[in-house]
Amino acid sequence: MLAWLAENLGTIIVSLILIAVVTSVIVKMVKDKKSGKGSCGCGCEHCAMHGKCHK
């Protein structure tokens, strides 16, 4: 078991970093969506469809 961990340590570390990055992006997107921000990051007040997509 320890030999397998030693052989794959680089892959495990990179995978954990990628999982952390993806998780933080998803959490930020959910927080932005709940606060009414759009995915572009500039809000919806100047969008022509701002009254149609958020109810």
mmCIF entry with sequence, helices, sheets and N, C-alpha, C, O atoms, coordinates in Angstrom:
data_MODEL
# 
_entry.id   MODEL 
# 
_entity.id                         1 
_entity.type                       polymer 
_entity.pdbx_number_of_molecules   1 
# 
_entity_poly.entity_id                      1 
_entity_poly.type                           'polypeptide(L)' 
_entity_poly.nstd_linkage                   no 
_entity_poly.nstd_monomer                   no 
_entity_poly.pdbx_seq_one_letter_code       MLAWLAENLGTIIVSLILIAVVTSVIVKMVKDKKSGKGSCGCGCEHCAMHGKCHK 
_entity_poly.pdbx_seq_one_letter_code_can   MLAWLAENLGTIIVSLILIAVVTSVIVKMVKDKKSGKGSCGCGCEHCAMHGKCHK 
_entity_poly.pdbx_strand_id                 A 
# 
loop_
_entity_poly_seq.entity_id 
_entity_poly_seq.num 
_entity_poly_seq.mon_id 
_entity_poly_seq.hetero 
1 1  MET n 
1 2  LEU n 
1 3  ALA n 
1 4  TRP n 
1 5  LEU n 
1 6  ALA n 
1 7  GLU n 
1 8  ASN n 
1 9  LEU n 
1 10 GLY n 
1 11 THR n 
1 12 ILE n 
1 13 ILE n 
1 14 VAL n 
1 15 SER n 
1 16 LEU n 
1 17 ILE n 
1 18 LEU n 
1 19 ILE n 
1 20 ALA n 
1 21 VAL n 
1 22 VAL n 
1 23 THR n 
1 24 SER n 
1 25 VAL n 
1 26 ILE n 
1 27 VAL n 
1 28 LYS n 
1 29 MET n 
1 30 VAL n 
1 31 LYS n 
1 32 ASP n 
1 33 LYS n 
1 34 LYS n 
1 35 SER n 
1 36 GLY n 
1 37 LYS n 
1 38 GLY n 
1 39 SER n 
1 40 CYS n 
1 41 GLY n 
1 42 CYS n 
1 43 GLY n 
1 44 CYS n 
1 45 GLU n 
1 46 HIS n 
1 47 CYS n 
1 48 ALA n 
1 49 MET n 
1 50 HIS n 
1 51 GLY n 
1 52 LYS n 
1 53 CYS n 
1 54 HIS n 
1 55 LYS n 
# 
_struct_asym.id          A 
_struct_asym.entity_id   1 
# 
loop_
_struct_conf.conf_type_id 
_struct_conf.id 
_struct_conf.pdbx_PDB_helix_id 
_struct_conf.beg_label_comp_id 
_struct_conf.beg_label_asym_id 
_struct_conf.beg_label_seq_id 
_struct_conf.pdbx_beg_PDB_ins_code 
_struct_conf.end_label_comp_id 
_struct_conf.end_label_asym_id 
_struct_conf.end_label_seq_id 
_struct_conf.pdbx_end_PDB_ins_code 
_struct_conf.beg_auth_comp_id 
_struct_conf.beg_auth_asym_id 
_struct_conf.beg_auth_seq_id 
_struct_conf.end_auth_comp_id 
_struct_conf.end_auth_asym_id 
_struct_conf.end_auth_seq_id 
_struct_conf.pdbx_PDB_helix_class 
_struct_conf.details 
_struct_conf.pdbx_PDB_helix_length 
HELX_P HELX_P1 AA1 LEU A 2  ? GLU A 7  ? LEU A 2  GLU A 7  1 ? 6  
HELX_P HELX_P2 AA2 LEU A 9  ? LYS A 34 ? LEU A 9  LYS A 34 1 ? 26 
HELX_P HELX_P3 AA3 HIS A 50 ? CYS A 53 ? HIS A 50 CYS A 53 1 ? 4  
# 
_struct_conf_type.id          HELX_P 
_struct_conf_type.criteria    ? 
_struct_conf_type.reference   ? 
# 
loop_
_atom_site.group_PDB 
_atom_site.id 
_atom_site.type_symbol 
_atom_site.label_atom_id 
_atom_site.label_alt_id 
_atom_site.label_comp_id 
_atom_site.label_asym_id 
_atom_site.label_entity_id 
_atom_site.label_seq_id 
_atom_site.pdbx_PDB_ins_code 
_atom_site.Cartn_x 
_atom_site.Cartn_y 
_atom_site.Cartn_z 
_atom_site.occupancy 
_atom_site.B_iso_or_equiv 
_atom_site.pdbx_formal_charge 
_atom_site.auth_seq_id 
_atom_site.auth_comp_id 
_atom_site.auth_asym_id 
_atom_site.auth_atom_id 
_atom_site.pdbx_PDB_model_num 
ATOM 1   N N  . MET A 1 1  ? 0.822   -1.195 0.000   1.00 0.00 ? 1  MET A N  1 
ATOM 2   C CA . MET A 1 1  ? 0.000   0.000  0.000   1.00 0.00 ? 1  MET A CA 1 
ATOM 3   C C  . MET A 1 1  ? 0.864   1.257  0.000   1.00 0.00 ? 1  MET A C  1 
ATOM 4   O O  . MET A 1 1  ? 0.590   2.199  -0.743  1.00 0.00 ? 1  MET A O  1 
ATOM 5   N N  . LEU A 1 2  ? 1.901   1.274  0.826   1.00 0.00 ? 2  LEU A N  1 
ATOM 6   C CA . LEU A 1 2  ? 2.778   2.442  0.873   1.00 0.00 ? 2  LEU A CA 1 
ATOM 7   C C  . LEU A 1 2  ? 3.546   2.609  -0.431  1.00 0.00 ? 2  LEU A C  1 
ATOM 8   O O  . LEU A 1 2  ? 3.825   3.732  -0.850  1.00 0.00 ? 2  LEU A O  1 
ATOM 9   N N  . ALA A 1 3  ? 3.884   1.511  -1.063  1.00 0.00 ? 3  ALA A N  1 
ATOM 10  C CA . ALA A 1 3  ? 4.591   1.605  -2.342  1.00 0.00 ? 3  ALA A CA 1 
ATOM 11  C C  . ALA A 1 3  ? 3.685   2.223  -3.400  1.00 0.00 ? 3  ALA A C  1 
ATOM 12  O O  . ALA A 1 3  ? 4.131   3.041  -4.206  1.00 0.00 ? 3  ALA A O  1 
ATOM 13  N N  . TRP A 1 4  ? 2.422   1.834  -3.397  1.00 0.00 ? 4  TRP A N  1 
ATOM 14  C CA . TRP A 1 4  ? 1.473   2.407  -4.359  1.00 0.00 ? 4  TRP A CA 1 
ATOM 15  C C  . TRP A 1 4  ? 1.308   3.904  -4.120  1.00 0.00 ? 4  TRP A C  1 
ATOM 16  O O  . TRP A 1 4  ? 1.285   4.690  -5.067  1.00 0.00 ? 4  TRP A O  1 
ATOM 17  N N  . LEU A 1 5  ? 1.190   4.301  -2.838  1.00 0.00 ? 5  LEU A N  1 
ATOM 18  C CA . LEU A 1 5  ? 1.070   5.722  -2.515  1.00 0.00 ? 5  LEU A CA 1 
ATOM 19  C C  . LEU A 1 5  ? 2.309   6.492  -2.956  1.00 0.00 ? 5  LEU A C  1 
ATOM 20  O O  . LEU A 1 5  ? 2.197   7.596  -3.489  1.00 0.00 ? 5  LEU A O  1 
ATOM 21  N N  . ALA A 1 6  ? 3.478   5.924  -2.740  1.00 0.00 ? 6  ALA A N  1 
ATOM 22  C CA . ALA A 1 6  ? 4.715   6.594  -3.133  1.00 0.00 ? 6  ALA A CA 1 
ATOM 23  C C  . ALA A 1 6  ? 4.810   6.730  -4.648  1.00 0.00 ? 6  ALA A C  1 
ATOM 24  O O  . ALA A 1 6  ? 5.282   7.751  -5.149  1.00 0.00 ? 6  ALA A O  1 
ATOM 25  N N  . GLU A 1 7  ? 4.369   5.721  -5.374  1.00 0.00 ? 7  GLU A N  1 
ATOM 26  C CA . GLU A 1 7  ? 4.424   5.765  -6.837  1.00 0.00 ? 7  GLU A CA 1 
ATOM 27  C C  . GLU A 1 7  ? 3.435   6.771  -7.415  1.00 0.00 ? 7  GLU A C  1 
ATOM 28  O O  . GLU A 1 7  ? 3.700   7.359  -8.464  1.00 0.00 ? 7  GLU A O  1 
ATOM 29  N N  . ASN A 1 8  ? 2.322   6.977  -6.763  1.00 0.00 ? 8  ASN A N  1 
ATOM 30  C CA . ASN A 1 8  ? 1.260   7.833  -7.289  1.00 0.00 ? 8  ASN A CA 1 
ATOM 31  C C  . ASN A 1 8  ? 1.084   9.133  -6.513  1.00 0.00 ? 8  ASN A C  1 
ATOM 32  O O  . ASN A 1 8  ? 0.047   9.784  -6.640  1.00 0.00 ? 8  ASN A O  1 
ATOM 33  N N  . LEU A 1 9  ? 2.058   9.518  -5.724  1.00 0.00 ? 9  LEU A N  1 
ATOM 34  C CA . LEU A 1 9  ? 1.929   10.700 -4.884  1.00 0.00 ? 9  LEU A CA 1 
ATOM 35  C C  . LEU A 1 9  ? 1.728   11.969 -5.708  1.00 0.00 ? 9  LEU A C  1 
ATOM 36  O O  . LEU A 1 9  ? 0.911   12.813 -5.340  1.00 0.00 ? 9  LEU A O  1 
ATOM 37  N N  . GLY A 1 10 ? 2.443   12.116 -6.796  1.00 0.00 ? 10 GLY A N  1 
ATOM 38  C CA . GLY A 1 10 ? 2.288   13.295 -7.651  1.00 0.00 ? 10 GLY A CA 1 
ATOM 39  C C  . GLY A 1 10 ? 0.889   13.404 -8.223  1.00 0.00 ? 10 GLY A C  1 
ATOM 40  O O  . GLY A 1 10 ? 0.296   14.483 -8.228  1.00 0.00 ? 10 GLY A O  1 
ATOM 41  N N  . THR A 1 11 ? 0.365   12.296 -8.700  1.00 0.00 ? 11 THR A N  1 
ATOM 42  C CA . THR A 1 11 ? -0.986  12.279 -9.259  1.00 0.00 ? 11 THR A CA 1 
ATOM 43  C C  . THR A 1 11 ? -2.024  12.585 -8.187  1.00 0.00 ? 11 THR A C  1 
ATOM 44  O O  . THR A 1 11 ? -2.990  13.305 -8.442  1.00 0.00 ? 11 THR A O  1 
ATOM 45  N N  . ILE A 1 12 ? -1.829  12.048 -7.007  1.00 0.00 ? 12 ILE A N  1 
ATOM 46  C CA . ILE A 1 12 ? -2.765  12.284 -5.908  1.00 0.00 ? 12 ILE A CA 1 
ATOM 47  C C  . ILE A 1 12 ? -2.768  13.756 -5.516  1.00 0.00 ? 12 ILE A C  1 
ATOM 48  O O  . ILE A 1 12 ? -3.834  14.335 -5.300  1.00 0.00 ? 12 ILE A O  1 
ATOM 49  N N  . ILE A 1 13 ? -1.592  14.368 -5.420  1.00 0.00 ? 13 ILE A N  1 
ATOM 50  C CA . ILE A 1 13 ? -1.502  15.781 -5.035  1.00 0.00 ? 13 ILE A CA 1 
ATOM 51  C C  . ILE A 1 13 ? -2.146  16.671 -6.088  1.00 0.00 ? 13 ILE A C  1 
ATOM 52  O O  . ILE A 1 13 ? -2.915  17.571 -5.750  1.00 0.00 ? 13 ILE A O  1 
ATOM 53  N N  . VAL A 1 14 ? -1.843  16.432 -7.359  1.00 0.00 ? 14 VAL A N  1 
ATOM 54  C CA . VAL A 1 14 ? -2.431  17.231 -8.436  1.00 0.00 ? 14 VAL A CA 1 
ATOM 55  C C  . VAL A 1 14 ? -3.949  17.061 -8.456  1.00 0.00 ? 14 VAL A C  1 
ATOM 56  O O  . VAL A 1 14 ? -4.676  18.034 -8.655  1.00 0.00 ? 14 VAL A O  1 
ATOM 57  N N  . SER A 1 15 ? -4.426  15.852 -8.255  1.00 0.00 ? 15 SER A N  1 
ATOM 58  C CA . SER A 1 15 ? -5.871  15.604 -8.229  1.00 0.00 ? 15 SER A CA 1 
ATOM 59  C C  . SER A 1 15 ? -6.543  16.344 -7.082  1.00 0.00 ? 15 SER A C  1 
ATOM 60  O O  . SER A 1 15 ? -7.617  16.917 -7.264  1.00 0.00 ? 15 SER A O  1 
ATOM 61  N N  . LEU A 1 16 ? -5.934  16.340 -5.912  1.00 0.00 ? 16 LEU A N  1 
ATOM 62  C CA . LEU A 1 16 ? -6.502  17.054 -4.768  1.00 0.00 ? 16 LEU A CA 1 
ATOM 63  C C  . LEU A 1 16 ? -6.534  18.562 -5.006  1.00 0.00 ? 16 LEU A C  1 
ATOM 64  O O  . LEU A 1 16 ? -7.491  19.231 -4.619  1.00 0.00 ? 16 LEU A O  1 
ATOM 65  N N  . ILE A 1 17 ? -5.492  19.096 -5.640  1.00 0.00 ? 17 ILE A N  1 
ATOM 66  C CA . ILE A 1 17 ? -5.468  20.529 -5.956  1.00 0.00 ? 17 ILE A CA 1 
ATOM 67  C C  . ILE A 1 17 ? -6.569  20.863 -6.950  1.00 0.00 ? 17 ILE A C  1 
ATOM 68  O O  . ILE A 1 17 ? -7.267  21.864 -6.783  1.00 0.00 ? 17 ILE A O  1 
ATOM 69  N N  . LEU A 1 18 ? -6.736  20.043 -7.979  1.00 0.00 ? 18 LEU A N  1 
ATOM 70  C CA . LEU A 1 18 ? -7.785  20.287 -8.970  1.00 0.00 ? 18 LEU A CA 1 
ATOM 71  C C  . LEU A 1 18 ? -9.177  20.192 -8.355  1.00 0.00 ? 18 LEU A C  1 
ATOM 72  O O  . LEU A 1 18 ? -10.053 20.995 -8.678  1.00 0.00 ? 18 LEU A O  1 
ATOM 73  N N  . ILE A 1 19 ? -9.385  19.233 -7.484  1.00 0.00 ? 19 ILE A N  1 
ATOM 74  C CA . ILE A 1 19 ? -10.676 19.102 -6.807  1.00 0.00 ? 19 ILE A CA 1 
ATOM 75  C C  . ILE A 1 19 ? -10.950 20.336 -5.956  1.00 0.00 ? 19 ILE A C  1 
ATOM 76  O O  . ILE A 1 19 ? -12.080 20.825 -5.923  1.00 0.00 ? 19 ILE A O  1 
ATOM 77  N N  . ALA A 1 20 ? -9.925  20.847 -5.263  1.00 0.00 ? 20 ALA A N  1 
ATOM 78  C CA . ALA A 1 20 ? -10.098 22.049 -4.441  1.00 0.00 ? 20 ALA A CA 1 
ATOM 79  C C  . ALA A 1 20 ? -10.439 23.262 -5.298  1.00 0.00 ? 20 ALA A C  1 
ATOM 80  O O  . ALA A 1 20 ? -11.295 24.062 -4.921  1.00 0.00 ? 20 ALA A O  1 
ATOM 81  N N  . VAL A 1 21 ? -9.781  23.407 -6.446  1.00 0.00 ? 21 VAL A N  1 
ATOM 82  C CA . VAL A 1 21 ? -10.044 24.545 -7.329  1.00 0.00 ? 21 VAL A CA 1 
ATOM 83  C C  . VAL A 1 21 ? -11.461 24.471 -7.891  1.00 0.00 ? 21 VAL A C  1 
ATOM 84  O O  . VAL A 1 21 ? -12.184 25.468 -7.883  1.00 0.00 ? 21 VAL A O  1 
ATOM 85  N N  . VAL A 1 22 ? -11.859 23.305 -8.375  1.00 0.00 ? 22 VAL A N  1 
ATOM 86  C CA . VAL A 1 22 ? -13.201 23.145 -8.942  1.00 0.00 ? 22 VAL A CA 1 
ATOM 87  C C  . VAL A 1 22 ? -14.265 23.388 -7.872  1.00 0.00 ? 22 VAL A C  1 
ATOM 88  O O  . VAL A 1 22 ? -15.279 24.031 -8.142  1.00 0.00 ? 22 VAL A O  1 
ATOM 89  N N  . THR A 1 23 ? -14.042 22.883 -6.672  1.00 0.00 ? 23 THR A N  1 
ATOM 90  C CA . THR A 1 23 ? -14.989 23.086 -5.581  1.00 0.00 ? 23 THR A CA 1 
ATOM 91  C C  . THR A 1 23 ? -15.119 24.561 -5.231  1.00 0.00 ? 23 THR A C  1 
ATOM 92  O O  . THR A 1 23 ? -16.227 25.049 -5.010  1.00 0.00 ? 23 THR A O  1 
ATOM 93  N N  . SER A 1 24 ? -13.993 25.280 -5.179  1.00 0.00 ? 24 SER A N  1 
ATOM 94  C CA . SER A 1 24 ? -14.069 26.704 -4.848  1.00 0.00 ? 24 SER A CA 1 
ATOM 95  C C  . SER A 1 24 ? -14.766 27.502 -5.941  1.00 0.00 ? 24 SER A C  1 
ATOM 96  O O  . SER A 1 24 ? -15.472 28.465 -5.640  1.00 0.00 ? 24 SER A O  1 
ATOM 97  N N  . VAL A 1 25 ? -14.583 27.125 -7.199  1.00 0.00 ? 25 VAL A N  1 
ATOM 98  C CA . VAL A 1 25 ? -15.277 27.802 -8.298  1.00 0.00 ? 25 VAL A CA 1 
ATOM 99  C C  . VAL A 1 25 ? -16.781 27.566 -8.197  1.00 0.00 ? 25 VAL A C  1 
ATOM 100 O O  . VAL A 1 25 ? -17.566 28.498 -8.373  1.00 0.00 ? 25 VAL A O  1 
ATOM 101 N N  . ILE A 1 26 ? -17.185 26.343 -7.919  1.00 0.00 ? 26 ILE A N  1 
ATOM 102 C CA . ILE A 1 26 ? -18.609 26.031 -7.797  1.00 0.00 ? 26 ILE A CA 1 
ATOM 103 C C  . ILE A 1 26 ? -19.225 26.775 -6.620  1.00 0.00 ? 26 ILE A C  1 
ATOM 104 O O  . ILE A 1 26 ? -20.328 27.307 -6.739  1.00 0.00 ? 26 ILE A O  1 
ATOM 105 N N  . VAL A 1 27 ? -18.531 26.822 -5.484  1.00 0.00 ? 27 VAL A N  1 
ATOM 106 C CA . VAL A 1 27 ? -19.043 27.536 -4.312  1.00 0.00 ? 27 VAL A CA 1 
ATOM 107 C C  . VAL A 1 27 ? -19.209 29.016 -4.628  1.00 0.00 ? 27 VAL A C  1 
ATOM 108 O O  . VAL A 1 27 ? -20.214 29.617 -4.251  1.00 0.00 ? 27 VAL A O  1 
ATOM 109 N N  . LYS A 1 28 ? -18.234 29.613 -5.316  1.00 0.00 ? 28 LYS A N  1 
ATOM 110 C CA . LYS A 1 28 ? -18.334 31.031 -5.676  1.00 0.00 ? 28 LYS A CA 1 
ATOM 111 C C  . LYS A 1 28 ? -19.492 31.273 -6.632  1.00 0.00 ? 28 LYS A C  1 
ATOM 112 O O  . LYS A 1 28 ? -20.199 32.272 -6.498  1.00 0.00 ? 28 LYS A O  1 
ATOM 113 N N  . MET A 1 29 ? -19.699 30.382 -7.590  1.00 0.00 ? 29 MET A N  1 
ATOM 114 C CA . MET A 1 29 ? -20.810 30.538 -8.526  1.00 0.00 ? 29 MET A CA 1 
ATOM 115 C C  . MET A 1 29 ? -22.152 30.465 -7.800  1.00 0.00 ? 29 MET A C  1 
ATOM 116 O O  . MET A 1 29 ? -23.064 31.233 -8.106  1.00 0.00 ? 29 MET A O  1 
ATOM 117 N N  . VAL A 1 30 ? -22.277 29.557 -6.853  1.00 0.00 ? 30 VAL A N  1 
ATOM 118 C CA . VAL A 1 30 ? -23.522 29.426 -6.093  1.00 0.00 ? 30 VAL A CA 1 
ATOM 119 C C  . VAL A 1 30 ? -23.759 30.677 -5.251  1.00 0.00 ? 30 VAL A C  1 
ATOM 120 O O  . VAL A 1 30 ? -24.880 31.181 -5.195  1.00 0.00 ? 30 VAL A O  1 
ATOM 121 N N  . LYS A 1 31 ? -22.710 31.183 -4.594  1.00 0.00 ? 31 LYS A N  1 
ATOM 122 C CA . LYS A 1 31 ? -22.849 32.404 -3.797  1.00 0.00 ? 31 LYS A CA 1 
ATOM 123 C C  . LYS A 1 31 ? -23.237 33.587 -4.672  1.00 0.00 ? 31 LYS A C  1 
ATOM 124 O O  . LYS A 1 31 ? -24.102 34.378 -4.297  1.00 0.00 ? 31 LYS A O  1 
ATOM 125 N N  . ASP A 1 32 ? -22.601 33.716 -5.840  1.00 0.00 ? 32 ASP A N  1 
ATOM 126 C CA . ASP A 1 32 ? -22.927 34.814 -6.750  1.00 0.00 ? 32 ASP A CA 1 
ATOM 127 C C  . ASP A 1 32 ? -24.362 34.708 -7.243  1.00 0.00 ? 32 ASP A C  1 
ATOM 128 O O  . ASP A 1 32 ? -25.062 35.716 -7.342  1.00 0.00 ? 32 ASP A O  1 
ATOM 129 N N  . LYS A 1 33 ? -24.800 33.510 -7.549  1.00 0.00 ? 33 LYS A N  1 
ATOM 130 C CA . LYS A 1 33 ? -26.169 33.304 -8.027  1.00 0.00 ? 33 LYS A CA 1 
ATOM 131 C C  . LYS A 1 33 ? -27.180 33.683 -6.943  1.00 0.00 ? 33 LYS A C  1 
ATOM 132 O O  . LYS A 1 33 ? -28.206 34.299 -7.234  1.00 0.00 ? 33 LYS A O  1 
ATOM 133 N N  . LYS A 1 34 ? -26.888 33.316 -5.696  1.00 0.00 ? 34 LYS A N  1 
ATOM 134 C CA . LYS A 1 34 ? -27.794 33.642 -4.598  1.00 0.00 ? 34 LYS A CA 1 
ATOM 135 C C  . LYS A 1 34 ? -27.839 35.141 -4.326  1.00 0.00 ? 34 LYS A C  1 
ATOM 136 O O  . LYS A 1 34 ? -28.867 35.662 -3.893  1.00 0.00 ? 34 LYS A O  1 
ATOM 137 N N  . SER A 1 35 ? -26.724 35.840 -4.579  1.00 0.00 ? 35 SER A N  1 
ATOM 138 C CA . SER A 1 35 ? -26.703 37.283 -4.327  1.00 0.00 ? 35 SER A CA 1 
ATOM 139 C C  . SER A 1 35 ? -27.194 38.084 -5.521  1.00 0.00 ? 35 SER A C  1 
ATOM 140 O O  . SER A 1 35 ? -27.225 39.313 -5.466  1.00 0.00 ? 35 SER A O  1 
ATOM 141 N N  . GLY A 1 36 ? -27.580 37.409 -6.604  1.00 0.00 ? 36 GLY A N  1 
ATOM 142 C CA . GLY A 1 36 ? -28.158 38.084 -7.757  1.00 0.00 ? 36 GLY A CA 1 
ATOM 143 C C  . GLY A 1 36 ? -27.172 38.499 -8.822  1.00 0.00 ? 36 GLY A C  1 
ATOM 144 O O  . GLY A 1 36 ? -27.551 39.166 -9.784  1.00 0.00 ? 36 GLY A O  1 
ATOM 145 N N  . LYS A 1 37 ? -25.927 38.124 -8.676  1.00 0.00 ? 37 LYS A N  1 
ATOM 146 C CA . LYS A 1 37 ? -24.938 38.466 -9.691  1.00 0.00 ? 37 LYS A CA 1 
ATOM 147 C C  . LYS A 1 37 ? -25.034 37.483 -10.844 1.00 0.00 ? 37 LYS A C  1 
ATOM 148 O O  . LYS A 1 37 ? -25.401 36.324 -10.652 1.00 0.00 ? 37 LYS A O  1 
ATOM 149 N N  . GLY A 1 38 ? -24.704 37.948 -12.042 1.00 0.00 ? 38 GLY A N  1 
ATOM 150 C CA . GLY A 1 38 ? -24.705 37.078 -13.208 1.00 0.00 ? 38 GLY A CA 1 
ATOM 151 C C  . GLY A 1 38 ? -23.387 36.345 -13.335 1.00 0.00 ? 38 GLY A C  1 
ATOM 152 O O  . GLY A 1 38 ? -22.452 36.602 -12.577 1.00 0.00 ? 38 GLY A O  1 
ATOM 153 N N  . SER A 1 39 ? -23.310 35.454 -14.270 1.00 0.00 ? 39 SER A N  1 
ATOM 154 C CA . SER A 1 39 ? -22.085 34.687 -14.458 1.00 0.00 ? 39 SER A CA 1 
ATOM 155 C C  . SER A 1 39 ? -20.968 35.509 -15.076 1.00 0.00 ? 39 SER A C  1 
ATOM 156 O O  . SER A 1 39 ? -19.803 35.118 -15.013 1.00 0.00 ? 39 SER A O  1 
ATOM 157 N N  . CYS A 1 40 ? -21.313 36.652 -15.678 1.00 0.00 ? 40 CYS A N  1 
ATOM 158 C CA . CYS A 1 40 ? -20.271 37.487 -16.276 1.00 0.00 ? 40 CYS A CA 1 
ATOM 159 C C  . CYS A 1 40 ? -19.562 38.327 -15.225 1.00 0.00 ? 40 CYS A C  1 
ATOM 160 O O  . CYS A 1 40 ? -18.491 38.865 -15.503 1.00 0.00 ? 40 CYS A O  1 
ATOM 161 N N  . GLY A 1 41 ? -20.120 38.456 -14.035 1.00 0.00 ? 41 GLY A N  1 
ATOM 162 C CA . GLY A 1 41 ? -19.478 39.174 -12.958 1.00 0.00 ? 41 GLY A CA 1 
ATOM 163 C C  . GLY A 1 41 ? -19.836 40.646 -12.863 1.00 0.00 ? 41 GLY A C  1 
ATOM 164 O O  . GLY A 1 41 ? -19.377 41.322 -11.942 1.00 0.00 ? 41 GLY A O  1 
ATOM 165 N N  . CYS A 1 42 ? -20.641 41.168 -13.785 1.00 0.00 ? 42 CYS A N  1 
ATOM 166 C CA . CYS A 1 42 ? -20.941 42.600 -13.756 1.00 0.00 ? 42 CYS A CA 1 
ATOM 167 C C  . CYS A 1 42 ? -22.372 42.887 -13.327 1.00 0.00 ? 42 CYS A C  1 
ATOM 168 O O  . CYS A 1 42 ? -22.786 44.046 -13.348 1.00 0.00 ? 42 CYS A O  1 
ATOM 169 N N  . GLY A 1 43 ? -23.127 41.897 -12.947 1.00 0.00 ? 43 GLY A N  1 
ATOM 170 C CA . GLY A 1 43 ? -24.503 42.120 -12.531 1.00 0.00 ? 43 GLY A CA 1 
ATOM 171 C C  . GLY A 1 43 ? -25.434 42.179 -13.726 1.00 0.00 ? 43 GLY A C  1 
ATOM 172 O O  . GLY A 1 43 ? -25.003 42.016 -14.868 1.00 0.00 ? 43 GLY A O  1 
ATOM 173 N N  . CYS A 1 44 ? -26.707 42.413 -13.461 1.00 0.00 ? 44 CYS A N  1 
ATOM 174 C CA . CYS A 1 44 ? -27.705 42.372 -14.534 1.00 0.00 ? 44 CYS A CA 1 
ATOM 175 C C  . CYS A 1 44 ? -28.409 43.703 -14.746 1.00 0.00 ? 44 CYS A C  1 
ATOM 176 O O  . CYS A 1 44 ? -29.325 43.778 -15.566 1.00 0.00 ? 44 CYS A O  1 
ATOM 177 N N  . GLU A 1 45 ? -28.020 44.745 -14.046 1.00 0.00 ? 45 GLU A N  1 
ATOM 178 C CA . GLU A 1 45 ? -28.775 45.991 -14.134 1.00 0.00 ? 45 GLU A CA 1 
ATOM 179 C C  . GLU A 1 45 ? -28.712 46.641 -15.511 1.00 0.00 ? 45 GLU A C  1 
ATOM 180 O O  . GLU A 1 45 ? -29.610 47.409 -15.853 1.00 0.00 ? 45 GLU A O  1 
ATOM 181 N N  . HIS A 1 46 ? -27.690 46.364 -16.310 1.00 0.00 ? 46 HIS A N  1 
ATOM 182 C CA . HIS A 1 46 ? -27.573 46.960 -17.643 1.00 0.00 ? 46 HIS A CA 1 
ATOM 183 C C  . HIS A 1 46 ? -27.972 45.996 -18.760 1.00 0.00 ? 46 HIS A C  1 
ATOM 184 O O  . HIS A 1 46 ? -27.889 46.344 -19.938 1.00 0.00 ? 46 HIS A O  1 
ATOM 185 N N  . CYS A 1 47 ? -28.393 44.817 -18.405 1.00 0.00 ? 47 CYS A N  1 
ATOM 186 C CA . CYS A 1 47 ? -28.777 43.814 -19.399 1.00 0.00 ? 47 CYS A CA 1 
ATOM 187 C C  . CYS A 1 47 ? -30.199 44.094 -19.881 1.00 0.00 ? 47 CYS A C  1 
ATOM 188 O O  . CYS A 1 47 ? -31.063 44.482 -19.095 1.00 0.00 ? 47 CYS A O  1 
ATOM 189 N N  . ALA A 1 48 ? -30.431 43.897 -21.160 1.00 0.00 ? 48 ALA A N  1 
ATOM 190 C CA . ALA A 1 48 ? -31.760 44.131 -21.722 1.00 0.00 ? 48 ALA A CA 1 
ATOM 191 C C  . ALA A 1 48 ? -32.790 43.133 -21.191 1.00 0.00 ? 48 ALA A C  1 
ATOM 192 O O  . ALA A 1 48 ? -33.985 43.429 -21.185 1.00 0.00 ? 48 ALA A O  1 
ATOM 193 N N  . MET A 1 49 ? -32.351 41.972 -20.752 1.00 0.00 ? 49 MET A N  1 
ATOM 194 C CA . MET A 1 49 ? -33.254 40.929 -20.265 1.00 0.00 ? 49 MET A CA 1 
ATOM 195 C C  . MET A 1 49 ? -33.214 40.799 -18.739 1.00 0.00 ? 49 MET A C  1 
ATOM 196 O O  . MET A 1 49 ? -33.588 39.752 -18.211 1.00 0.00 ? 49 MET A O  1 
ATOM 197 N N  . HIS A 1 50 ? -32.772 41.833 -18.021 1.00 0.00 ? 50 HIS A N  1 
ATOM 198 C CA . HIS A 1 50 ? -32.569 41.703 -16.578 1.00 0.00 ? 50 HIS A CA 1 
ATOM 199 C C  . HIS A 1 50 ? -33.845 41.384 -15.804 1.00 0.00 ? 50 HIS A C  1 
ATOM 200 O O  . HIS A 1 50 ? -33.763 40.806 -14.720 1.00 0.00 ? 50 HIS A O  1 
ATOM 201 N N  . GLY A 1 51 ? -34.988 41.731 -16.308 1.00 0.00 ? 51 GLY A N  1 
ATOM 202 C CA . GLY A 1 51 ? -36.228 41.418 -15.607 1.00 0.00 ? 51 GLY A CA 1 
ATOM 203 C C  . GLY A 1 51 ? -36.796 40.061 -15.949 1.00 0.00 ? 51 GLY A C  1 
ATOM 204 O O  . GLY A 1 51 ? -37.766 39.625 -15.328 1.00 0.00 ? 51 GLY A O  1 
ATOM 205 N N  . LYS A 1 52 ? -36.219 39.388 -16.914 1.00 0.00 ? 52 LYS A N  1 
ATOM 206 C CA . LYS A 1 52 ? -36.770 38.122 -17.399 1.00 0.00 ? 52 LYS A CA 1 
ATOM 207 C C  . LYS A 1 52 ? -36.079 36.886 -16.829 1.00 0.00 ? 52 LYS A C  1 
ATOM 208 O O  . LYS A 1 52 ? -36.728 35.857 -16.638 1.00 0.00 ? 52 LYS A O  1 
ATOM 209 N N  . CYS A 1 53 ? -34.777 36.964 -16.553 1.00 0.00 ? 53 CYS A N  1 
ATOM 210 C CA . CYS A 1 53 ? -34.068 35.738 -16.185 1.00 0.00 ? 53 CYS A CA 1 
ATOM 211 C C  . CYS A 1 53 ? -34.018 35.504 -14.677 1.00 0.00 ? 53 CYS A C  1 
ATOM 212 O O  . CYS A 1 53 ? -33.868 34.359 -14.253 1.00 0.00 ? 53 CYS A O  1 
ATOM 213 N N  . HIS A 1 54 ? -34.138 36.536 -13.858 1.00 0.00 ? 54 HIS A N  1 
ATOM 214 C CA . HIS A 1 54 ? -34.115 36.369 -12.401 1.00 0.00 ? 54 HIS A CA 1 
ATOM 215 C C  . HIS A 1 54 ? -35.483 36.720 -11.839 1.00 0.00 ? 54 HIS A C  1 
ATOM 216 O O  . HIS A 1 54 ? -35.962 37.844 -11.992 1.00 0.00 ? 54 HIS A O  1 
ATOM 217 N N  . LYS A 1 55 ? -36.097 35.757 -11.196 1.00 0.00 ? 55 LYS A N  1 
ATOM 218 C CA . LYS A 1 55 ? -37.415 36.004 -10.618 1.00 0.00 ? 55 LYS A CA 1 
ATOM 219 C C  . LYS A 1 55 ? -37.390 35.757 -9.144  1.00 0.00 ? 55 LYS A C  1 
ATOM 220 O O  . LYS A 1 55 ? -38.412 35.912 -8.475  1.00 0.00 ? 55 LYS A O  1 
# 
